[in-house]
Amino acid sequence: MWRLRRAAVACEVCQSLVRHSSGIKGSLPLQKVHLISRSIYHSHHPTSKLQRTQFRTSFHQFSSLSNHPLRKLKLSPIKYGYQPRRNFWPARLAARLLKLRYLVLGSAVGGGYTAKKTFDQWKDMIPDLSDYKWIVPDIVWEIDDYIDIEDLAKLAPDFDKIVESLSLLKDFFTTGSSGETTFRATDHGPESDKHYRKGLLGELILLQQQIQEHEEEARRAAGQYSTSYAQQKRKVTDKEKIDQLQEELLHTQLKYQRILERLEKENKELRKLLLQKDDKGIHHRKLKKSLIDMYSEVLDVLSDYDASYNTQDHLPRVVVVGDQSAGKTSVLEMIAQARIFPRGSGEMMTRSPVKVTLSEGPHHVALFKDSSREFDLTKEEDLAALRHEIELRMRKNVKEGCTVSPETISLNVKGPGLQRMVLVDLPGVINTVTSGMAPDTKETIFSMSKAYMQNPNAIILCIQDGSVDAERSIVTDLVSQMDPHGRRTIFVLTKVDLAEKNVASPSRIQQIIEGKLFPMKALGYFAVVTGKGNSSESIEAIREYEEEFFQNSKLLKASMLKAHQVTTRNLSLAVSDCFWKMVRESVEQQADSFKATRFNLETEWKNNYPRLRELDRNELFEKAKNEILDEVISLSQVTPKHWEEILQQSLWERVSTHVIENIYLPAAQTMNSGTFNTTVDIKLKQWTDKQLPNKAVEVAWETLQEEFSRFMTEPKGKEHDDIFDKLKEAVKEESIKRHKWNDCAEDSLRVIQHNALEDRSISDKQQWDAAIYFMEEALQARLKDTENAIENMVGPDWKKRWLYWKNRTQEQCVHNETKSELEKMLKCNEEHPAYLASDEITTVRKNLESRGVEVDPSLIKDTWHQVYRRHFLKTALNHCNLCRRGFYYYQRHFVDSELECNDVVLFWRIQRMLAITANTLRQQLTNTEVRRLEKNVKEVLEDFAEDGEKKVKLLTGKRVQLAEDLKKVREIQEKLDAFIEALHQEK
């Protein structure tokens, strides 16, 4: 009975030890109790077995080398009660000592074997870290130079004392002075606790306390020893030691950075070789567009669409903003790894937004969106040419009277190792408008920056000059307004090298980088150095200077700046990661919005234009171009007869007045045929040499224009589309303006006309009758014109006055009286010459004055001119009728004949000259001028095709705009879908 009670007491003590022991949480089985306790109490547990329990690897042993301090065990005290005892204690003591020997020995052997097996298992699970030895600072491998391990071994716990403590176990089996055993029923009183500490468990607690004290003494001794050793050997202060450790850490980080750079360089070379093989066509396949190029095309199309139709563009892009001369362009050049932008000292150089698309490629080149020329960024000549081209494009975009322009210049930069992203460099924000700038420059830059930053998915790269006072910053307030929570802003502090020299308190830079100085918030803060201010520095030199500066910078050594917050390389990686994260989060939403827009536009087109194809502005222009070229070709299909009739008629209308007034009338005043022919020859020669060829060319050119205009503007029936009218009219005017007649045409034409007018021989009666007919038509037309002029001069006759109630004016009455007086004179002398003598003018004036009519001599001359012309034309027509039978006399040269028809011969010569001239002009038109005009039309159409503004101006209307919207939306949606598909494949 007493054995069972003692076993119960022992199990209760073990359970109390498990509940309060250090390193073991919760309720654990008896097998997980300390080896010593298990060896003592396990054999007395009623349910225990004789075989030894297997040791588990998850057991946490107490050790003097453990980092966890041993907590003080709190055990339940033991109550003592009276138990009957027997007097066989020598035998019991011997038996217990023998059992204790085997238990202690077995536990030691089993525990050692289990510990070795566990150590081997853990060793196999640990990875081989020999390749990463360089990551650990060198000071760790050289620690034996500073601390002597043998000296530390002296500070280890004294195991002899531990053995002595174990020898006290035998007291557990001895009886007290009162003859009672040590362990009895538990009691929670303080006095029983004192008796409890006198037993084995008390010794175990003391043993743990000693081990803990030894560990604390070892740590203190190691600290004192290392400090005294360092003071004796190096004689350095604690601050210097900290500086040294920080410097070692910095060297390790730089070493790691150099290894990364070497690996990146090797990766660049391998990718460059691979891309070069693909570029040379070794794989005989067409290279796919890169992901960033596809995204850049989407932005270009969307930018054009947004500029014309004001749609919402929420696709991500990196917007680079900052104060003027803050270093925006320099940061962008460091990211692009090339000096690609024009530079100036204090002068505004960025006058319009520049969209730079960075992508990876085998060669470091740059090219514009609208040009196929590649600039080799490894050659200084191409770099200078690229900077000059960007400056020219900026100046071209800026309109007259402005300083900046919202038009975007799109530039693609490719090269090995470039981070893929799209950046937009904006003009620097200014505070004051200086002389030479437009008055609204400041407001224009602010509105332009806000327009780009208000995009909820745009990443704002805020550039701040670190060399100037933070209070002078303008852009930080603007950025904080557009992104108050800093969810898409990255802050970059430039010119940190100058800031470290000039700023009195380095902690001010730390406050900026930690985001405590400016009111704005940001995702990340970076400090960079973009050179020494020399524009001739190369990117490699700037990068070396930047790394050298931060390696020796006090800001980094004093932990004011963190290693991942410095250098443009880290900045580029962070911006690229943020850019692609934003792209993946927003691109599908943008694609869905364009799908809805496309559906709405297609529905509107079906409702308004159900039977028409959806032709955008370019397609409509191509259709109009084909129609115009067909109409130009129609000119070559005009018959020669039609050309000659038009030319002959137009030329006679142009020269008829000169022929009758300046050639026929003066010659008709002569007394005989010889003088008539001489006068006619002289007049014709002068006319041919000076005026006739030029008049003929003018007539031909005007005839070509009229025919071209007729074909261009002639309605085509139901197929006619009035949307092309403005374009056709503009093409016609521009083509005619550019067309110039051949300069040699007049000289050759002069010879032909002179030879035609020299011929006086009429070969047959048919030609004679044709000449008479031509003469009658000309004289009748001229007589009709003369009658109209006289009617306008004298007013309506009596019949019109009576029938139409019209009256003459006072001037018309004077002209009528003068006309009547002059007609009386002609009746008296029908052979009167063409001019009035002065005495005849006086006689007429006096006769009119006698009737109470006051006239001026000039009025008499003007009236005489029209009256005599009518008289002469009537006489000539009568003579023409007489000459119808005069061909026989002409063949005899009017010998022995009172009939002379030299005027008929004159008109035959004129008629023949007109026919020959028309034929010559027709040949020149069909063989040369029509083709040249067709060439001019093609050139004009090509120029209009390249001029987008011209097409927008000439092809307008709701139909055109709706079709243009549909085209743009479809193009954007297709490109977005292709980009999203490629983006998912890359994931």
BELTA-V116662 format. One record per backbone hydrogen bond with DSSP energy under -0.5 kcal/mol. CO is the residue of the C=O (numbers start at 1). NH is the residue of the N-H. Records with the same first field share a line. If there is no record, write none. Layout:
CO=NH / NH
This chain:
1=5
2=6
3=7
4=8
5=9
6=10
7=11
8=12
9=13
10=14
11=15
12=16
13=17
14=18
15=19
16=20
17=21
21=24
26=28
29=32
30=33
34=38
35=39
36=40
37=41
38=42
41=44 / 45
42=45
45=48
56=59
59=61
63=66
67=69
69=71
73=75
88=92
89=93
90=94
91=95
92=96
93=97
94=98
95=99
96=100
97=101
98=102
99=103
100=104
101=105
102=106
103=107
104=108
105=109
106=110
107=111
108=112
109=113
110=114
111=115
112=116
113=117
114=118
115=119
116=120
117=121
118=122
119=123
120=124
121=125
122=126
127=129
129=132
130=133
132=135 / 136
133=136
137=140 / 141
138=142
140=143
142=145
143=146 / 147
147=149
148=152
149=153
150=154
151=155
152=155
153=156
157=159
158=161 / 162
159=163
160=164
161=165
162=166
163=167
164=168
165=168
166=169
167=170
168=171
169=172
170=173
171=174
176=179
180=176
189=193
190=194
191=195
192=196
193=197
194=198
195=198
196=199 / 202
199=203
200=204
201=205
202=206
203=207
204=208
205=209
206=210
207=211
208=212
209=213
210=214
211=215
212=216
213=217
214=218
215=219
216=220
217=221
218=222
219=223
220=224
221=225
222=226
223=227
224=228
225=229
226=230
227=231
228=232
229=233
230=234 / 235
237=241
238=242
239=243
240=244
241=245
242=246
243=247
244=248
245=249
246=250
247=251
248=252
249=253
250=254
251=255
252=256
253=257
254=258
255=259
256=260
257=261
258=262
259=263
260=264
261=265
262=266
263=267
264=268
265=269
266=270
267=271
268=272
269=273
270=274
271=275
272=276
273=277
274=278
275=279
276=280
277=282
278=281
281=284
290=294
291=295
292=296
293=297
294=298
295=299
296=300
297=301
298=302
299=303
300=304
301=305
302=306
303=307
304=308
305=309
306=310
311=313
312=314
317=319 / 459
318=320 / 424
319=321 / 461
320=426
321=463
322=429
323=326
327=331
328=332
329=333
330=334
331=335
332=336
333=337 / 338
338=340
344=346
347=349
349=351
351=405
353=355 / 409
354=356 / 425
355=357 / 411
356=358 / 423
357=413
358=421
359=415
363=365
364=377
365=414
366=375
367=412
368=371
374=376
375=366 / 377
376=379
379=383
380=384
381=385
382=386
383=387
384=388
385=389
386=390
387=391
388=392
389=393
390=394
391=395
392=396
393=397
394=398
397=399
399=402
405=353
408=410
409=355 / 411
410=369
411=357
412=367
413=359
414=365
415=361 / 418
421=358
422=318
423=356
424=320 / 426
425=354
429=324
432=434
434=437
438=441
440=444
441=445
442=446
443=447
444=448
445=449
446=450
447=451
448=452
449=453
450=454
452=455
455=458
458=460
459=319 / 461
460=462 / 490
461=321 / 463
462=464 / 492
463=323
464=466 / 494
465=468
469=472
470=473
474=478
475=479
476=480
477=481
478=482
479=483
483=486
488=460
489=523 / 524
490=462
491=526
492=464 / 494
493=528
494=466
495=499
496=500
497=501
498=502
499=503
504=506
505=508
506=509 / 510
507=511
508=512
509=513
510=514
511=516 / 517
512=515
524=491
526=493
527=567
528=496
533=535
534=537
538=542
539=543
540=544
541=545
542=546
543=547
544=548
545=549
546=550
547=551
548=552
549=553
553=557
554=558
555=560 / 561
556=559
562=565
563=566
565=527
567=571
568=572
569=573
570=574
571=575
572=576
573=577
574=578
575=579
576=580
577=581
578=582
579=583
580=584
581=585
582=586
583=586 / 587
586=590
587=591
588=592
589=593
590=594
591=595
592=596
593=597
594=598
595=599
596=600
597=601
598=602
599=603
600=604
601=605
602=606
603=607
604=608
605=609
609=612
613=615
614=616
616=620
617=621
618=622
619=623
620=624
621=625
622=626
623=627
624=628
625=629
626=630
627=631
628=632
629=633
630=634
631=635
632=635 / 636
633=636
634=637
635=638
639=643
640=644
641=645
642=646
643=647
644=648
645=649
646=650
647=651
648=652
649=653
650=654
651=655
652=656
655=659
656=660
657=661
658=662 / 663
659=663 / 664
660=665
663=667
664=668
665=669
666=669
667=670
672=676
673=677
674=678
675=679
676=680
677=681
678=682
679=683
680=684
681=685
682=686
683=687
684=688
685=689
686=690
687=691 / 692
688=693
691=695
692=696
693=697
694=698
695=699
696=700
697=701
698=702
699=703
700=704
701=705
702=706
703=707
704=708
705=709
706=710
707=711
708=712
709=713
710=714
716=719
717=720
720=722
721=724
722=725
724=728
725=729
726=730
727=731
728=732
729=733
730=734
731=735
732=736
733=737
734=738
735=739
742=745
743=746
744=748
745=749
746=750
747=751
748=752
749=753
750=754
751=755
752=756
753=757
754=758
755=759
756=759
760=762
761=763
764=768
765=769
766=770
767=771
768=772
769=773
770=774
771=775
772=776
773=777
774=778
775=779
776=780
777=781
778=782
779=783
780=784
781=785
782=786
783=787
784=788
785=789
786=790
787=791
788=792
789=793
790=794
791=795
797=801
798=802
799=803
800=804 / 806
801=805
809=813
810=814
811=815
812=816
813=817
814=818
815=819
816=820
817=821
818=822
819=823
820=824
821=825
822=826
823=827
824=828
825=829
829=832
837=841
838=842
839=843
840=844
841=845
842=846
843=847
844=848
845=849
846=850
847=851
848=851 / 853
849=852
852=854
853=855
856=860
857=861
858=862
859=863
860=864
861=865
862=866
863=867
864=868
865=869
866=870
867=871
868=872
869=873
870=874
871=875
872=876
873=877
874=878
875=879
876=880
877=881
878=882
879=883
881=884
882=885
883=886
886=890
887=891
888=892
889=894
890=893
892=895
894=897
898=900
901=905
902=906
903=907
904=908
905=909
906=910
907=911
908=912
909=913
910=914
911=915
912=916
913=917
914=918
915=919
916=920
917=921
918=922
919=923
920=924
921=925
922=926
923=927
924=928 / 929
925=930
928=932
929=933
930=934
931=935
932=936
933=937
934=938
935=939
936=940
937=941
938=942
939=943
940=944
941=945
942=946
943=947
946=948
947=951
948=952
949=953
950=954
951=955
954=956
957=961
958=962
959=963
960=964
961=965
962=966
963=967
964=968
965=969
966=970
967=971
968=972
969=973
970=974
971=975
972=976
973=977
974=978
975=979
976=980
977=981
978=982
979=983
980=984
981=985
982=986
983=987
